[in-house]
Amino acid sequence: MLKSARKQGNKDRAKDAEGRMPLVEHLRELRNRLLKSVLAIVVVTIFAAYFYRPIIDFLLEPMLSSVGCTNGATHQRNGAPCAEMTTNGLTAPFSIALKVGLSAGIVLSAPVWLYQLWAFAAPGLHKNEKKYALSFVAVGAPLFLAGAVLAYKILPQTAEILLGFTPDHVKNLLPVDDYLDLVTRMVVVFGLAFELPLMLVLLNFTGVLSAKRLGSWWRAMVLGITIFSAFATPTGDPLTMLTLASPIVALYFIALGVCLLNDRRRKRANPDADLDDDEASDLDLTPAPIGATERAPAASTLPEQADGGRRQINGYDDAT
């Protein structure tokens, strides 16, 4: 009996087309989505830890090739300051391996936790809005990876600017764990920043945000992206800031173009799609032809007046 009651409850929840569920069910759903996301990150982290050496060499290569010191020198051949990568402590190499694996796990498992994020919000959407889940993952994962690649590419330039403040006759020692913290922070921040245009497109496709309103925000969006880039980049110099801000602004305008096309398509299918809930649609007040009025059916009559005429009572019309 208990099993049948549980099956009946599951059927009732499955029949709810609008995805409504009690608060306890929402919390249980959130827990399951978080567990799946964490499990994906852990699995990829363990797999990445097995390839720790190639990954750490890949992460250190741009830094060593641009500002790395050789043979105990404090400056490169061009006279610019350089840095020597070091570890501090007996357990530092092990903690570095964990950081490398975790960083790789967060980045490489992005398709999984991005899908879980969207799947948690999908039950509250209409059926025609849930179809965007796979598109969200298919576009969101490459955008996140593009942001991560950009962060990786500007690291040498960032290091050269920061090391340029080194006083003369001073040797730079750059701990590897501090460098990995910087890499992880930049990769996550750049990757999430590249998701902004996708979120705007999804808000438009689900009817929350119109292209007209989004277009009216373009000045504030450009200013906000520029300010965000100034705080997100470690150096804050104009060149590095523009390196991050320029692609995000370009993606914003691409998202605006997609939203304009979607609103135009939606308006052709439904002329009242852009109206608010409390806004009346346009009424057709064009007068109908007189002939159509004459051919219209007569007004309803009383049962005894089925022929549509009036009864004569003592020579008078029965108006009642």
C-alpha positions in Angstrom: 0.0 0.0 0.0 2.9 2.3 0.8 4.4 1.7 -2.6 1.2 2.3 -4.4 0.7 5.6 -2.5 4.2 6.7 -3.4 3.6 5.8 -7.1 0.4 7.8 -7.0 2.2 10.8 -5.6 4.8 10.6 -8.3 2.1 10.4 -10.9 0.4 13.4 -9.5 3.6 15.4 -9.7 4.3 14.2 -13.2 0.8 15.3 -14.3 1.5 18.9 -13.3 2.4 20.4 -16.6 3.4 23.7 -15.1 6.0 22.1 -12.8 4.4 23.3 -9.6 5.7 21.5 -6.5 5.8 22.2 -2.7 8.8 23.9 -1.0 10.1 20.6 0.2 10.2 19.2 -3.3 12.0 22.4 -4.5 14.7 21.9 -1.8 15.0 18.2 -2.7 15.4 19.1 -6.4 18.0 21.7 -5.5 19.9 19.2 -3.4 19.9 16.6 -6.2 21.1 19.1 -8.8 23.9 20.3 -6.5 25.0 16.7 -5.8 25.1 15.9 -9.5 27.1 19.1 -10.2 29.6 18.4 -7.4 29.9 14.7 -8.4 30.7 15.8 -12.0 33.4 18.2 -10.7 34.9 15.5 -8.4 35.0 12.9 -11.2 36.7 15.3 -13.6 39.0 16.5 -10.8 40.2 13.0 -10.1 40.7 12.4 -13.8 42.7 15.6 -14.1 44.8 14.8 -11.1 46.1 11.7 -12.9 47.4 14.0 -15.7 48.8 16.5 -13.2 52.2 16.9 -14.9 51.0 17.9 -18.4 48.4 20.2 -17.0 50.7 22.1 -14.7 53.3 22.4 -17.5 50.5 23.8 -19.7 49.5 26.4 -17.0 53.1 27.5 -16.3 54.3 27.6 -19.9 53.1 31.1 -20.8 54.4 32.6 -17.5 57.8 31.0 -17.8 58.2 31.8 -21.4 57.3 35.5 -20.8 58.7 36.5 -17.4 60.6 33.3 -16.2 64.1 33.7 -14.8 66.9 31.4 -15.9 70.3 30.7 -14.3 69.5 32.7 -11.2 69.1 36.0 -13.1 66.9 38.7 -11.8 66.2 40.3 -15.2 65.6 38.9 -18.7 67.8 39.6 -21.6 65.8 42.6 -22.6 66.4 44.1 -19.1 62.8 43.6 -17.9 62.3 42.1 -14.4 61.6 38.4 -14.3 60.2 36.0 -11.7 61.2 32.6 -10.5 58.5 30.0 -9.8 58.8 28.5 -6.3 57.0 26.3 -3.8 57.1 26.8 -0.1 56.8 24.0 2.4 56.7 20.2 2.4 53.0 19.9 1.6 53.0 22.7 -1.0 53.4 20.3 -4.1 50.5 18.2 -2.9 48.2 21.2 -2.4 49.3 22.5 -5.8 48.3 19.2 -7.4 44.9 19.5 -5.8 44.4 23.1 -7.0 45.4 22.0 -10.5 42.9 19.2 -10.5 40.1 21.3 -9.0 40.6 24.1 -11.5 40.5 21.6 -14.4 37.5 20.0 -12.9 35.5 23.2 -12.7 36.4 24.2 -16.2 36.0 20.9 -18.0 32.8 19.9 -16.2 31.1 23.2 -17.2 28.6 21.5 -19.5 27.3 19.4 -16.7 26.8 22.0 -14.0 25.5 24.5 -16.6 22.8 22.0 -17.6 22.0 21.3 -13.9 21.6 25.0 -13.3 19.1 25.3 -16.2 17.3 22.1 -15.4 16.6 23.4 -11.9 14.9 26.5 -13.4 13.2 24.6 -16.2 10.2 23.1 -14.2 9.0 26.6 -13.6 8.9 27.4 -17.3 6.3 26.6 -19.9 6.7 23.6 -22.1 7.7 25.7 -25.1 10.5 27.4 -23.0 12.0 24.1 -21.7 13.3 23.3 -25.2 16.0 25.9 -24.8 17.8 23.8 -22.1 20.1 22.0 -24.6 20.7 25.2 -26.5 21.8 26.8 -23.2 24.3 24.1 -22.6 25.4 23.9 -26.3 26.2 27.7 -26.4 27.0 28.3 -22.7 29.9 25.7 -22.5 31.8 27.1 -25.5 31.3 30.7 -24.2 32.7 29.7 -20.8 35.7 28.0 -22.4 36.3 31.1 -24.6 36.5 33.2 -21.5 38.9 30.8 -19.9 41.1 30.8 -23.0 41.1 34.6 -23.0 42.2 34.6 -19.4 45.0 32.2 -20.2 46.2 34.3 -23.1 46.4 37.6 -21.3 48.3 36.1 -18.3 51.8 36.8 -19.7 50.8 40.4 -20.5 49.4 40.8 -17.0 52.6 39.3 -15.4 54.8 41.7 -17.4 52.9 44.7 -16.2 52.9 43.7 -12.6 56.6 42.8 -12.5 57.4 46.1 -14.1 57.0 47.7 -10.7 59.9 45.6 -9.3 62.6 47.8 -7.7 66.1 47.4 -9.0 68.4 44.7 -7.5 65.4 42.8 -6.2 64.6 39.2 -7.1 61.0 38.1 -7.7 59.9 34.8 -6.2 56.4 33.8 -7.4 54.9 31.0 -5.4 53.2 28.5 -7.7 50.1 28.2 -5.5 49.5 32.0 -5.6 49.9 31.9 -9.3 47.3 29.1 -9.6 44.9 31.0 -7.4 45.2 33.9 -9.8 44.7 31.7 -12.8 41.6 30.0 -11.2 40.1 33.4 -10.3 40.6 34.8 -13.8 39.4 31.7 -15.6 36.1 31.6 -13.5 35.5 35.4 -13.7 36.2 35.6 -17.5 34.2 32.4 -18.2 31.1 33.7 -16.2 31.4 37.1 -17.8 31.1 35.5 -21.2 27.8 34.0 -20.1 26.1 37.4 -19.8 24.9 37.7 -23.4 23.5 34.2 -23.3 21.5 35.0 -20.2 20.1 38.1 -21.9 19.0 36.0 -24.9 17.4 33.4 -22.7 15.5 36.1 -20.8 14.2 37.4 -24.2 13.3 34.0 -25.5 11.3 33.3 -22.3 9.4 36.6 -22.6 11.0 38.2 -19.5 13.0 40.9 -21.4 12.1 42.6 -24.6 14.7 43.7 -27.2 13.4 47.2 -27.0 14.1 47.5 -23.3 17.5 45.7 -23.7 18.4 48.2 -26.5 17.6 51.1 -24.3 20.2 49.9 -21.7 23.1 49.9 -24.1 24.9 52.9 -22.6 24.5 51.5 -19.0 25.6 48.0 -20.2 28.8 49.3 -21.9 29.7 51.4 -18.8 28.9 48.5 -16.5 31.0 46.0 -18.5 33.9 48.5 -18.6 33.8 49.0 -14.8 33.5 45.2 -14.3 36.5 44.6 -16.5 38.5 47.1 -14.5 37.9 45.3 -11.3 38.1 41.7 -12.8 41.5 42.1 -14.3 44.4 42.0 -11.8 46.3 44.9 -13.2 43.5 47.3 -14.1 45.5 48.8 -16.9 43.5 50.1 -19.9 45.0 47.5 -22.4 44.1 44.5 -20.2 40.8 46.0 -19.3 39.8 46.5 -23.0 41.0 43.0 -23.7 38.2 41.7 -21.5 35.6 44.4 -22.1 35.7 44.4 -25.9 34.6 40.8 -26.5 31.9 41.1 -23.9 30.5 44.3 -25.4 30.6 42.7 -28.9 28.7 39.7 -27.5 26.2 42.0 -25.9 25.4 43.6 -29.3 25.2 40.2 -30.9 22.7 39.2 -28.2 20.7 42.4 -28.9 20.6 41.5 -32.6 19.3 38.0 -31.8 16.7 39.5 -29.4 15.5 41.9 -32.1 15.1 39.1 -34.6 13.2 37.0 -32.1 10.8 39.8 -31.2 10.2 40.4 -34.9 9.4 36.8 -35.4 7.2 36.7 -32.3 5.3 39.8 -33.4 4.6 38.3 -36.8 3.1 35.2 -35.2 1.2 37.1 -32.5 0.7 40.9 -32.9 -0.2 41.3 -29.2 3.0 39.5 -28.0 4.7 42.8 -26.9 1.7 43.9 -24.8 1.9 43.9 -21.0 -0.6 41.9 -19.0 -2.5 45.0 -18.1 -2.4 46.6 -21.6 -5.3 46.3 -23.9 -4.8 45.1 -27.5 -5.9 47.2 -30.5 -9.6 46.8 -31.4 -10.9 46.6 -34.9 -13.3 49.5 -35.1 -13.9 49.3 -38.9 -17.6 49.6 -39.5 -19.2 46.5 -41.0 -21.1 46.7 -44.3 -24.8 47.5 -44.0 -25.8 44.4 -46.0 -24.0 42.2 -43.4 -26.1 43.9 -40.7 -29.3 43.2 -42.6 -28.4 39.5 -43.0 -27.6 39.2 -39.3 -29.9 36.9 -37.4 -32.8 38.6 -35.6 -32.7 39.4 -31.9 -33.8 36.7 -29.6 -37.6 36.5 -29.1 -39.9 35.0 -26.6 -40.8 31.4 -27.1 -44.3 32.3 -28.3 -42.7 34.7 -30.8 -40.6 32.2 -32.7 -41.5 33.8 -36.0 -39.9 37.1 -34.9 -43.1 39.2 -35.1 -45.1 40.8 -32.4 -48.4 39.5 -31.2 -51.5 41.6 -31.8 -53.7 41.9 -28.7 -56.9 43.9 -29.1 -55.3 45.7 -32.0 -52.1 46.7 -30.2 -48.6 45.2 -30.4 -47.5 43.2 -27.5 -44.2 45.0 -26.6 -43.6 42.8 -23.6 
